[in-house]
Amino acid sequence: MKIMLDVKDDKSEFALEFFKSISFIKKSKAIPKNEITNPVILKSIEEFETKKTKSTPISLKELKKFLNA
């Protein structure tokens, strides 16, 4: 099981050490705010980069219409 916690930056070192000291917790690590962790999004990016999927061309006008729908 994975659990993600949002901890204040000034308390992150304390939180990491605290979780490392608990015997049933295998790993604990800090994840930067700008890191993508959603496996669905990561898979989608990987498929695009390996050209398994192609992007859908869309004009800016269509995109604005789509976003405001």
PQR file with spaces between the fields and no chain letter, atoms N, CA, C, O and H, PARSE charges and radii, in Angstrom:
ATOM       1  N    MET     1       0.842   -1.164    0.000 -0.4000 1.5000
ATOM       2  CA   MET     1       0.000    0.000    0.000 -0.0000 2.0000
ATOM       3  C    MET     1       0.892    1.233    0.000  0.5500 1.7000
ATOM       4  O    MET     1       1.921    1.276    0.675 -0.5500 1.4000
ATOM       5  N    LYS     2       0.475    2.242   -0.776 -0.4000 1.5000
ATOM       6  CA   LYS     2       1.210    3.496   -0.808 -0.0000 2.0000
ATOM       7  C    LYS     2       0.329    4.599   -0.249  0.5500 1.7000
ATOM       8  O    LYS     2      -0.867    4.665   -0.531 -0.5500 1.4000
ATOM       9  H    LYS     2      -0.360    2.207   -1.324  0.4000 1.0000
ATOM      10  N    ILE     3       0.938    5.454    0.541 -0.4000 1.5000
ATOM      11  CA   ILE     3       0.226    6.592    1.117 -0.0000 2.0000
ATOM      12  C    ILE     3       1.048    7.845    0.851  0.5500 1.7000
ATOM      13  O    ILE     3       2.256    7.870    1.085 -0.5500 1.4000
ATOM      14  H    ILE     3       1.910    5.400    0.770  0.4000 1.0000
ATOM      15  N    MET     4       0.383    8.879    0.361 -0.4000 1.5000
ATOM      16  CA   MET     4       1.063   10.150    0.138 -0.0000 2.0000
ATOM      17  C    MET     4       0.529   11.161    1.144  0.5500 1.7000
ATOM      18  O    MET     4      -0.682   11.287    1.330 -0.5500 1.4000
ATOM      19  H    MET     4      -0.599    8.859    0.171  0.4000 1.0000
ATOM      20  N    LEU     5       1.435   11.873    1.786 -0.4000 1.5000
ATOM      21  CA   LEU     5       1.066   12.886    2.765 -0.0000 2.0000
ATOM      22  C    LEU     5       1.578   14.238    2.310  0.5500 1.7000
ATOM      23  O    LEU     5       2.641   14.338    1.697 -0.5500 1.4000
ATOM      24  H    LEU     5       2.418   11.771    1.635  0.4000 1.0000
ATOM      25  N    ASP     6       0.829   15.259    2.609 -0.4000 1.5000
ATOM      26  CA   ASP     6       1.258   16.622    2.305 -0.0000 2.0000
ATOM      27  C    ASP     6       1.804   17.221    3.603  0.5500 1.7000
ATOM      28  O    ASP     6       1.049   17.499    4.534 -0.5500 1.4000
ATOM      29  H    ASP     6      -0.034   15.178    3.108  0.4000 1.0000
ATOM      30  N    VAL     7       3.117   17.415    3.651 -0.4000 1.5000
ATOM      31  CA   VAL     7       3.788   17.904    4.855 -0.0000 2.0000
ATOM      32  C    VAL     7       4.440   19.241    4.546  0.5500 1.7000
ATOM      33  O    VAL     7       4.984   19.435    3.458 -0.5500 1.4000
ATOM      34  H    VAL     7       3.731   17.189    2.894  0.4000 1.0000
ATOM      35  N    LYS     8       4.387   20.157    5.492 -0.4000 1.5000
ATOM      36  CA   LYS     8       5.034   21.459    5.299 -0.0000 2.0000
ATOM      37  C    LYS     8       6.522   21.254    5.060  0.5500 1.7000
ATOM      38  O    LYS     8       7.134   20.348    5.624 -0.5500 1.4000
ATOM      39  H    LYS     8       3.945   20.000    6.375  0.4000 1.0000
ATOM      40  N    ASP     9       7.096   22.107    4.216 -0.4000 1.5000
ATOM      41  CA   ASP     9       8.506   21.971    3.843 -0.0000 2.0000
ATOM      42  C    ASP     9       9.441   21.977    5.053  0.5500 1.7000
ATOM      43  O    ASP     9      10.423   21.235    5.079 -0.5500 1.4000
ATOM      44  H    ASP     9       6.598   22.844    3.757  0.4000 1.0000
ATOM      45  N    ASP    10       9.148   22.796    6.041 -0.4000 1.5000
ATOM      46  CA   ASP    10      10.043   22.877    7.189 -0.0000 2.0000
ATOM      47  C    ASP    10       9.935   21.660    8.115  0.5500 1.7000
ATOM      48  O    ASP    10      10.772   21.485    9.000 -0.5500 1.4000
ATOM      49  H    ASP    10       8.351   23.399    6.020  0.4000 1.0000
ATOM      50  N    LYS    11       8.929   20.832    7.921 -0.4000 1.5000
ATOM      51  CA   LYS    11       8.748   19.627    8.744 -0.0000 2.0000
ATOM      52  C    LYS    11       9.038   18.347    7.960  0.5500 1.7000
ATOM      53  O    LYS    11       8.879   17.253    8.503 -0.5500 1.4000
ATOM      54  H    LYS    11       8.249   20.974    7.202  0.4000 1.0000
ATOM      55  N    SER    12       9.454   18.453    6.711 -0.4000 1.5000
ATOM      56  CA   SER    12       9.628   17.268    5.877 -0.0000 2.0000
ATOM      57  C    SER    12      10.740   16.348    6.375  0.5500 1.7000
ATOM      58  O    SER    12      10.571   15.128    6.365 -0.5500 1.4000
ATOM      59  H    SER    12       9.583   19.341    6.269  0.4000 1.0000
ATOM      60  N    GLU    13      11.854   16.893    6.805 -0.4000 1.5000
ATOM      61  CA   GLU    13      12.956   16.053    7.314 -0.0000 2.0000
ATOM      62  C    GLU    13      12.509   15.274    8.546  0.5500 1.7000
ATOM      63  O    GLU    13      12.802   14.086    8.680 -0.5500 1.4000
ATOM      64  H    GLU    13      11.992   17.884    6.814  0.4000 1.0000
ATOM      65  N    PHE    14      11.799   15.951    9.439 -0.4000 1.5000
ATOM      66  CA   PHE    14      11.290   15.279   10.635 -0.0000 2.0000
ATOM      67  C    PHE    14      10.336   14.148   10.249  0.5500 1.7000
ATOM      68  O    PHE    14      10.416   13.052   10.802 -0.5500 1.4000
ATOM      69  H    PHE    14      11.561   16.916    9.330  0.4000 1.0000
ATOM      70  N    ALA    15       9.429   14.415    9.296 -0.4000 1.5000
ATOM      71  CA   ALA    15       8.460   13.410    8.873 -0.0000 2.0000
ATOM      72  C    ALA    15       9.164   12.199    8.264  0.5500 1.7000
ATOM      73  O    ALA    15       8.797   11.062    8.560 -0.5500 1.4000
ATOM      74  H    ALA    15       9.364   15.306    8.846  0.4000 1.0000
ATOM      75  N    LEU    16      10.171   12.427    7.417 -0.4000 1.5000
ATOM      76  CA   LEU    16      10.910   11.325    6.814 -0.0000 2.0000
ATOM      77  C    LEU    16      11.585   10.457    7.877  0.5500 1.7000
ATOM      78  O    LEU    16      11.495    9.231    7.827 -0.5500 1.4000
ATOM      79  H    LEU    16      10.469   13.351    7.177  0.4000 1.0000
ATOM      80  N    GLU    17      12.251   11.083    8.822 -0.4000 1.5000
ATOM      81  CA   GLU    17      12.923   10.335    9.889 -0.0000 2.0000
ATOM      82  C    GLU    17      11.912    9.586   10.760  0.5500 1.7000
ATOM      83  O    GLU    17      12.159    8.458   11.186 -0.5500 1.4000
ATOM      84  H    GLU    17      12.324   12.080    8.862  0.4000 1.0000
ATOM      85  N    PHE    18      10.783   10.222   11.014 -0.4000 1.5000
ATOM      86  CA   PHE    18       9.739    9.580   11.819 -0.0000 2.0000
ATOM      87  C    PHE    18       9.243    8.306   11.141  0.5500 1.7000
ATOM      88  O    PHE    18       9.151    7.259   11.782 -0.5500 1.4000
ATOM      89  H    PHE    18      10.582   11.138   10.668  0.4000 1.0000
ATOM      90  N    PHE    19       8.924    8.388    9.856 -0.4000 1.5000
ATOM      91  CA   PHE    19       8.405    7.219    9.153 -0.0000 2.0000
ATOM      92  C    PHE    19       9.466    6.136    8.975  0.5500 1.7000
ATOM      93  O    PHE    19       9.136    4.951    8.960 -0.5500 1.4000
ATOM      94  H    PHE    19       8.999    9.238    9.336  0.4000 1.0000
ATOM      95  N    LYS    20      10.720    6.518    8.842 -0.4000 1.5000
ATOM      96  CA   LYS    20      11.798    5.529    8.737 -0.0000 2.0000
ATOM      97  C    LYS    20      11.972    4.767   10.053  0.5500 1.7000
ATOM      98  O    LYS    20      12.446    3.631   10.055 -0.5500 1.4000
ATOM      99  H    LYS    20      10.989    7.481    8.854  0.4000 1.0000
ATOM     100  N    SER    21      11.595    5.385   11.160 -0.4000 1.5000
ATOM     101  CA   SER    21      11.776    4.743   12.462 -0.0000 2.0000
ATOM     102  C    SER    21      10.666    3.743   12.792  0.5500 1.7000
ATOM     103  O    SER    21      10.796    2.976   13.746 -0.5500 1.4000
ATOM     104  H    SER    21      11.211    6.308   11.159  0.4000 1.0000
ATOM     105  N    ILE    22       9.590    3.740   12.026 -0.4000 1.5000
ATOM     106  CA   ILE    22       8.494    2.805   12.276 -0.0000 2.0000
ATOM     107  C    ILE    22       8.810    1.492   11.568  0.5500 1.7000
ATOM     108  O    ILE    22       9.109    1.484   10.374 -0.5500 1.4000
ATOM     109  H    ILE    22       9.485    4.363   11.251  0.4000 1.0000
ATOM     110  N    SER    23       8.744    0.389   12.297 -0.4000 1.5000
ATOM     111  CA   SER    23       9.230   -0.905   11.798 -0.0000 2.0000
ATOM     112  C    SER    23       8.448   -1.455   10.614  0.5500 1.7000
ATOM     113  O    SER    23       9.045   -2.102    9.754 -0.5500 1.4000
ATOM     114  H    SER    23       8.501    0.396   13.267  0.4000 1.0000
ATOM     115  N    PHE    24       7.144   -1.228   10.528 -0.4000 1.5000
ATOM     116  CA   PHE    24       6.369   -1.835    9.444 -0.0000 2.0000
ATOM     117  C    PHE    24       6.333   -0.990    8.168  0.5500 1.7000
ATOM     118  O    PHE    24       5.716   -1.396    7.183 -0.5500 1.4000
ATOM     119  H    PHE    24       6.659   -0.702   11.226  0.4000 1.0000
ATOM     120  N    ILE    25       6.980    0.168    8.170 -0.4000 1.5000
ATOM     121  CA   ILE    25       7.069    0.990    6.965 -0.0000 2.0000
ATOM     122  C    ILE    25       8.356    0.630    6.244  0.5500 1.7000
ATOM     123  O    ILE    25       9.450    0.792    6.785 -0.5500 1.4000
ATOM     124  H    ILE    25       7.481    0.498    8.970  0.4000 1.0000
ATOM     125  N    LYS    26       8.217    0.136    5.007 -0.4000 1.5000
ATOM     126  CA   LYS    26       9.373   -0.331    4.253 -0.0000 2.0000
ATOM     127  C    LYS    26      10.210    0.815    3.697  0.5500 1.7000
ATOM     128  O    LYS    26      11.430    0.836    3.857 -0.5500 1.4000
ATOM     129  H    LYS    26       7.329    0.004    4.567  0.4000 1.0000
ATOM     130  N    LYS    27       9.551    1.760    3.048 -0.4000 1.5000
ATOM     131  CA   LYS    27      10.276    2.872    2.430 -0.0000 2.0000
ATOM     132  C    LYS    27       9.534    4.174    2.674  0.5500 1.7000
ATOM     133  O    LYS    27       8.309    4.187    2.789 -0.5500 1.4000
ATOM     134  H    LYS    27       8.559    1.742    2.918  0.4000 1.0000
ATOM     135  N    SER    28      10.264    5.244    2.751 -0.4000 1.5000
ATOM     136  CA   SER    28       9.663    6.572    2.785 -0.0000 2.0000
ATOM     137  C    SER    28      10.579    7.503    2.003  0.5500 1.7000
ATOM     138  O    SER    28      11.801    7.455    2.141 -0.5500 1.4000
ATOM     139  H    SER    28      11.260    5.234    2.657  0.4000 1.0000
ATOM     140  N    LYS    29       9.973    8.346    1.185 -0.4000 1.5000
ATOM     141  CA   LYS    29      10.774    9.277    0.401 -0.0000 2.0000
ATOM     142  C    LYS    29       9.975   10.538    0.138  0.5500 1.7000
ATOM     143  O    LYS    29       8.744   10.522    0.149 -0.5500 1.4000
ATOM     144  H    LYS    29       8.980    8.386    1.073  0.4000 1.0000
ATOM     145  N    ALA    30      10.677   11.613   -0.094 -0.4000 1.5000
ATOM     146  CA   ALA    30      10.048   12.886   -0.414 -0.0000 2.0000
ATOM     147  C    ALA    30       9.846   12.962   -1.924  0.5500 1.7000
ATOM     148  O    ALA    30      10.738   12.617   -2.699 -0.5500 1.4000
ATOM     149  H    ALA    30      11.677   11.626   -0.102  0.4000 1.0000
ATOM     150  N    ILE    31       8.680   13.412   -2.327 -0.4000 1.5000
ATOM     151  CA   ILE    31       8.365   13.568   -3.743 -0.0000 2.0000
ATOM     152  C    ILE    31       8.218   15.065   -4.010  0.5500 1.7000
ATOM     153  O    ILE    31       7.407   15.732   -3.367 -0.5500 1.4000
ATOM     154  H    ILE    31       7.955   13.692   -1.697  0.4000 1.0000
ATOM     155  N    PRO    32       9.001   15.601   -4.960 -0.5600 1.5000
ATOM     156  CA   PRO    32       8.875   17.028   -5.283  0.2800 2.0000
ATOM     157  C    PRO    32       7.465   17.374   -5.758  0.5500 1.7000
ATOM     158  O    PRO    32       6.781   16.534   -6.343 -0.5500 1.4000
ATOM     159  N    LYS    33       7.036   18.598   -5.509 -0.4000 1.5000
ATOM     160  CA   LYS    33       5.684   19.033   -5.858 -0.0000 2.0000
ATOM     161  C    LYS    33       5.407   18.924   -7.351  0.5500 1.7000
ATOM     162  O    LYS    33       4.268   18.676   -7.746 -0.5500 1.4000
ATOM     163  H    LYS    33       7.592   19.280   -5.034  0.4000 1.0000
ATOM     164  N    ASN    34       6.427   19.104   -8.190 -0.4000 1.5000
ATOM     165  CA   ASN    34       6.201   19.100   -9.631 -0.0000 2.0000
ATOM     166  C    ASN    34       6.378   17.719  -10.259  0.5500 1.7000
ATOM     167  O    ASN    34       6.356   17.605  -11.484 -0.5500 1.4000
ATOM     168  H    ASN    34       7.353   19.306   -7.869  0.4000 1.0000
ATOM     169  N    GLU    35       6.549   16.679   -9.467 -0.4000 1.5000
ATOM     170  CA   GLU    35       6.723   15.328   -9.996 -0.0000 2.0000
ATOM     171  C    GLU    35       5.369   14.662  -10.222  0.5500 1.7000
ATOM     172  O    GLU    35       4.491   14.710   -9.360 -0.5500 1.4000
ATOM     173  H    GLU    35       6.567   16.771   -8.471  0.4000 1.0000
ATOM     174  N    ILE    36       5.210   14.044  -11.383 -0.4000 1.5000
ATOM     175  CA   ILE    36       3.971   13.353  -11.718 -0.0000 2.0000
ATOM     176  C    ILE    36       4.040   11.947  -11.127  0.5500 1.7000
ATOM     177  O    ILE    36       4.989   11.207  -11.385 -0.5500 1.4000
ATOM     178  H    ILE    36       5.923   14.005  -12.084  0.4000 1.0000
ATOM     179  N    THR    37       3.038   11.584  -10.337 -0.4000 1.5000
ATOM     180  CA   THR    37       3.027   10.272   -9.693 -0.0000 2.0000
ATOM     181  C    THR    37       1.846    9.413  -10.125  0.5500 1.7000
ATOM     182  O    THR    37       1.797    8.231   -9.785 -0.5500 1.4000
ATOM     183  H    THR    37       2.267   12.185  -10.127  0.4000 1.0000
ATOM     184  N    ASN    38       0.909    9.967  -10.855 -0.4000 1.5000
ATOM     185  CA   ASN    38      -0.260    9.219  -11.303 -0.0000 2.0000
ATOM     186  C    ASN    38       0.160    8.231  -12.381  0.5500 1.7000
ATOM     187  O    ASN    38       0.634    8.650  -13.437 -0.5500 1.4000
ATOM     188  H    ASN    38       0.949   10.927  -11.131  0.4000 1.0000
ATOM     189  N    PRO    39      -0.001    6.926  -12.145 -0.5600 1.5000
ATOM     190  CA   PRO    39       0.453    5.923  -13.111  0.2800 2.0000
ATOM     191  C    PRO    39      -0.230    6.022  -14.476  0.5500 1.7000
ATOM     192  O    PRO    39       0.387    5.709  -15.494 -0.5500 1.4000
ATOM     193  N    VAL    40      -1.478    6.449  -14.511 -0.4000 1.5000
ATOM     194  CA   VAL    40      -2.194    6.589  -15.784 -0.0000 2.0000
ATOM     195  C    VAL    40      -1.550    7.689  -16.624  0.5500 1.7000
ATOM     196  O    VAL    40      -1.360    7.520  -17.828 -0.5500 1.4000
ATOM     197  H    VAL    40      -1.978    6.704  -13.684  0.4000 1.0000
ATOM     198  N    ILE    41      -1.219    8.802  -16.000 -0.4000 1.5000
ATOM     199  CA   ILE    41      -0.586    9.903  -16.714 -0.0000 2.0000
ATOM     200  C    ILE    41       0.820    9.512  -17.150  0.5500 1.7000
ATOM     201  O    ILE    41       1.230    9.828  -18.267 -0.5500 1.4000
ATOM     202  H    ILE    41      -1.373    8.939  -15.022  0.4000 1.0000
ATOM     203  N    LEU    42       1.561    8.829  -16.284 -0.4000 1.5000
ATOM     204  CA   LEU    42       2.911    8.383  -16.632 -0.0000 2.0000
ATOM     205  C    LEU    42       2.890    7.426  -17.822  0.5500 1.7000
ATOM     206  O    LEU    42       3.741    7.514  -18.708 -0.5500 1.4000
ATOM     207  H    LEU    42       1.228    8.573  -15.377  0.4000 1.0000
ATOM     208  N    LYS    43       1.921    6.517  -17.843 -0.4000 1.5000
ATOM     209  CA   LYS    43       1.795    5.569  -18.965 -0.0000 2.0000
ATOM     210  C    LYS    43       1.458    6.313  -20.245  0.5500 1.7000
ATOM     211  O    LYS    43       2.003    6.001  -21.304 -0.5500 1.4000
ATOM     212  H    LYS    43       1.230    6.445  -17.124  0.4000 1.0000
ATOM     213  N    SER    44       0.568    7.290  -20.162 -0.4000 1.5000
ATOM     214  CA   SER    44       0.180    8.076  -21.328 -0.0000 2.0000
ATOM     215  C    SER    44       1.374    8.838  -21.901  0.5500 1.7000
ATOM     216  O    SER    44       1.549    8.892  -23.118 -0.5500 1.4000
ATOM     217  H    SER    44       0.125    7.544  -19.302  0.4000 1.0000
ATOM     218  N    ILE    45       2.186    9.420  -21.040 -0.4000 1.5000
ATOM     219  CA   ILE    45       3.388   10.144  -21.482 -0.0000 2.0000
ATOM     220  C    ILE    45       4.361    9.186  -22.144  0.5500 1.7000
ATOM     221  O    ILE    45       4.931    9.498  -23.190 -0.5500 1.4000
ATOM     222  H    ILE    45       2.044    9.376  -20.051  0.4000 1.0000
ATOM     223  N    GLU    46       4.555    8.017  -21.536 -0.4000 1.5000
ATOM     224  CA   GLU    46       5.480    7.027  -22.089 -0.0000 2.0000
ATOM     225  C    GLU    46       5.013    6.546  -23.468  0.5500 1.7000
ATOM     226  O    GLU    46       5.823    6.405  -24.384 -0.5500 1.4000
ATOM     227  H    GLU    46       4.092    7.765  -20.686  0.4000 1.0000
ATOM     228  N    GLU    47       3.712    6.295  -23.614 -0.4000 1.5000
ATOM     229  CA   GLU    47       3.175    5.849  -24.907 -0.0000 2.0000
ATOM     230  C    GLU    47       3.356    6.921  -25.973  0.5500 1.7000
ATOM     231  O    GLU    47       3.656    6.606  -27.125 -0.5500 1.4000
ATOM     232  H    GLU    47       3.054    6.410  -22.870  0.4000 1.0000
ATOM     233  N    PHE    48       3.175    8.183  -25.601 -0.4000 1.5000
ATOM     234  CA   PHE    48       3.371    9.267  -26.560 -0.0000 2.0000
ATOM     235  C    PHE    48       4.838    9.371  -26.962  0.5500 1.7000
ATOM     236  O    PHE    48       5.152    9.544  -28.140 -0.5500 1.4000
ATOM     237  H    PHE    48       2.931    8.439  -24.666  0.4000 1.0000
ATOM     238  N    GLU    49       5.732    9.265  -25.986 -0.4000 1.5000
ATOM     239  CA   GLU    49       7.163    9.379  -26.275 -0.0000 2.0000
ATOM     240  C    GLU    49       7.689    8.225  -27.114  0.5500 1.7000
ATOM     241  O    GLU    49       8.611    8.409  -27.909 -0.5500 1.4000
ATOM     242  H    GLU    49       5.476    9.124  -25.030  0.4000 1.0000
ATOM     243  N    THR    50       7.115    7.040  -26.948 -0.4000 1.5000
ATOM     244  CA   THR    50       7.549    5.880  -27.739 -0.0000 2.0000
ATOM     245  C    THR    50       6.726    5.731  -29.019  0.5500 1.7000
ATOM     246  O    THR    50       6.840    4.730  -29.727 -0.5500 1.4000
ATOM     247  H    THR    50       6.366    6.891  -26.303  0.4000 1.0000
ATOM     248  N    LYS    51       5.906    6.724  -29.306 -0.4000 1.5000
ATOM     249  CA   LYS    51       5.080    6.794  -30.516 -0.0000 2.0000
ATOM     250  C    LYS    51       4.081    5.641  -30.636  0.5500 1.7000
ATOM     251  O    LYS    51       3.732    5.237  -31.745 -0.5500 1.4000
ATOM     252  H    LYS    51       5.813    7.537  -28.731  0.4000 1.0000
ATOM     253  N    LYS    52       3.626    5.113  -29.506 -0.4000 1.5000
ATOM     254  CA   LYS    52       2.573    4.104  -29.514 -0.0000 2.0000
ATOM     255  C    LYS    52       1.209    4.749  -29.709  0.5500 1.7000
ATOM     256  O    LYS    52       0.276    4.109  -30.196 -0.5500 1.4000
ATOM     257  H    LYS    52       3.910    5.441  -28.606  0.4000 1.0000
ATOM     258  N    THR    53       1.095    6.022  -29.327 -0.4000 1.5000
ATOM     259  CA   THR    53      -0.128    6.787  -29.554 -0.0000 2.0000
ATOM     260  C    THR    53       0.252    8.071  -30.271  0.5500 1.7000
ATOM     261  O    THR    53       1.379    8.552  -30.158 -0.5500 1.4000
ATOM     262  H    THR    53       1.852    6.542  -28.932  0.4000 1.0000
ATOM     263  N    LYS    54      -0.695    8.612  -31.003 -0.4000 1.5000
ATOM     264  CA   LYS    54      -0.451    9.853  -31.730 -0.0000 2.0000
ATOM     265  C    LYS    54      -1.301   10.959  -31.118  0.5500 1.7000
ATOM     266  O    LYS    54      -2.404   10.714  -30.630 -0.5500 1.4000
ATOM     267  H    LYS    54      -1.610    8.221  -31.095  0.4000 1.0000
ATOM     268  N    SER    55      -0.780   12.164  -31.151 -0.4000 1.5000
ATOM     269  CA   SER    55      -1.541   13.288  -30.631 -0.0000 2.0000
ATOM     270  C    SER    55      -2.642   13.652  -31.618  0.5500 1.7000
ATOM     271  O    SER    55      -2.533   13.399  -32.817 -0.5500 1.4000
ATOM     272  H    SER    55       0.116   12.363  -31.548  0.4000 1.0000
ATOM     273  N    THR    56      -3.695   14.248  -31.091 -0.4000 1.5000
ATOM     274  CA   THR    56      -4.816   14.667  -31.919 -0.0000 2.0000
ATOM     275  C    THR    56      -4.642   16.139  -32.252  0.5500 1.7000
ATOM     276  O    THR    56      -4.631   16.978  -31.351 -0.5500 1.4000
ATOM     277  H    THR    56      -3.784   14.453  -30.117  0.4000 1.0000
ATOM     278  N    PRO    57      -4.503   16.472  -33.549 -0.5600 1.5000
ATOM     279  CA   PRO    57      -4.359   17.883  -33.900  0.2800 2.0000
ATOM     280  C    PRO    57      -5.653   18.645  -33.596  0.5500 1.7000
ATOM     281  O    PRO    57      -6.751   18.182  -33.904 -0.5500 1.4000
ATOM     282  N    ILE    58      -5.499   19.804  -32.996 -0.4000 1.5000
ATOM     283  CA   ILE    58      -6.661   20.623  -32.654 -0.0000 2.0000
ATOM     284  C    ILE    58      -6.239   22.092  -32.727  0.5500 1.7000
ATOM     285  O    ILE    58      -5.138   22.457  -32.315 -0.5500 1.4000
ATOM     286  H    ILE    58      -4.607   20.181  -32.745  0.4000 1.0000
ATOM     287  N    SER    59      -7.118   22.911  -33.250 -0.4000 1.5000
ATOM     288  CA   SER    59      -6.809   24.332  -33.355 -0.0000 2.0000
ATOM     289  C    SER    59      -7.051   25.009  -32.007  0.5500 1.7000
ATOM     290  O    SER    59      -7.771   24.483  -31.158 -0.5500 1.4000
ATOM     291  H    SER    59      -8.013   22.614  -33.584  0.4000 1.0000
ATOM     292  N    LEU    60      -6.459   26.151  -31.825 -0.4000 1.5000
ATOM     293  CA   LEU    60      -6.627   26.899  -30.581 -0.0000 2.0000
ATOM     294  C    LEU    60      -8.089   27.278  -30.383  0.5500 1.7000
ATOM     295  O    LEU    60      -8.591   27.258  -29.259 -0.5500 1.4000
ATOM     296  H    LEU    60      -5.874   26.579  -32.514  0.4000 1.0000
ATOM     297  N    LYS    61      -8.762   27.619  -31.456 -0.4000 1.5000
ATOM     298  CA   LYS    61     -10.179   27.986  -31.392 -0.0000 2.0000
ATOM     299  C    LYS    61     -11.016   26.798  -30.909  0.5500 1.7000
ATOM     300  O    LYS    61     -11.891   26.956  -30.057 -0.5500 1.4000
ATOM     301  H    LYS    61      -8.354   27.635  -32.369  0.4000 1.0000
ATOM     302  N    GLU    62     -10.744   25.610  -31.455 -0.4000 1.5000
ATOM     303  CA   GLU    62     -11.462   24.404  -31.035 -0.0000 2.0000
ATOM     304  C    GLU    62     -11.157   24.057  -29.581  0.5500 1.7000
ATOM     305  O    GLU    62     -12.042   23.636  -28.836 -0.5500 1.4000
ATOM     306  H    GLU    62     -10.034   25.482  -32.146  0.4000 1.0000
ATOM     307  N    LEU    63      -9.906   24.236  -29.185 -0.4000 1.5000
ATOM     308  CA   LEU    63      -9.508   23.943  -27.822 -0.0000 2.0000
ATOM     309  C    LEU    63     -10.227   24.851  -26.832  0.5500 1.7000
ATOM     310  O    LEU    63     -10.702   24.389  -25.794 -0.5500 1.4000
ATOM     311  H    LEU    63      -9.187   24.578  -29.790  0.4000 1.0000
ATOM     312  N    LYS    64     -10.308   26.139  -27.149 -0.4000 1.5000
ATOM     313  CA   LYS    64     -11.023   27.070  -26.271 -0.0000 2.0000
ATOM     314  C    LYS    64     -12.490   26.689  -26.156  0.5500 1.7000
ATOM     315  O    LYS    64     -13.067   26.738  -25.069 -0.5500 1.4000
ATOM     316  H    LYS    64      -9.922   26.514  -27.991  0.4000 1.0000
ATOM     317  N    LYS    65     -13.098   26.306  -27.285 -0.4000 1.5000
ATOM     318  CA   LYS    65     -14.491   25.895  -27.290 -0.0000 2.0000
ATOM     319  C    LYS    65     -14.657   24.640  -26.434  0.5500 1.7000
ATOM     320  O    LYS    65     -15.619   24.527  -25.674 -0.5500 1.4000
ATOM     321  H    LYS    65     -12.629   26.266  -28.168  0.4000 1.0000
ATOM     322  N    PHE    66     -13.732   23.709  -26.555 -0.4000 1.5000
ATOM     323  CA   PHE    66     -13.777   22.465  -25.802 -0.0000 2.0000
ATOM     324  C    PHE    66     -13.650   22.730  -24.300  0.5500 1.7000
ATOM     325  O    PHE    66     -14.369   22.125  -23.505 -0.5500 1.4000
ATOM     326  H    PHE    66     -12.951   23.800  -27.173  0.4000 1.0000
ATOM     327  N    LEU    67     -12.743   23.627  -23.906 -0.4000 1.5000
ATOM     328  CA   LEU    67     -12.505   23.917  -22.499 -0.0000 2.0000
ATOM     329  C    LEU    67     -13.657   24.678  -21.858  0.5500 1.7000
ATOM     330  O    LEU    67     -13.922   24.526  -20.665 -0.5500 1.4000
ATOM     331  H    LEU    67     -12.159   24.119  -24.553  0.4000 1.0000
ATOM     332  N    ASN    68     -14.340   25.493  -22.649 -0.4000 1.5000
ATOM     333  CA   ASN    68     -15.455   26.298  -22.112 -0.0000 2.0000
ATOM     334  C    ASN    68     -16.797   25.596  -22.230  0.5500 1.7000
ATOM     335  O    ASN    68     -17.825   26.182  -21.888 -0.5500 1.4000
ATOM     336  H    ASN    68     -14.125   25.617  -23.618  0.4000 1.0000
ATOM     337  N    ALA    69     -16.816   24.371  -22.699 -0.4000 1.5000
ATOM     338  CA   ALA    69     -18.093   23.647  -22.874 -0.0000 2.0000
ATOM     339  C    ALA    69     -18.716   23.275  -21.560  0.5500 1.7000
ATOM     340  O    ALA    69     -19.786   22.666  -21.534 -0.5500 1.4000
ATOM     341  H    ALA    69     -15.982   23.894  -22.976  0.4000 1.0000
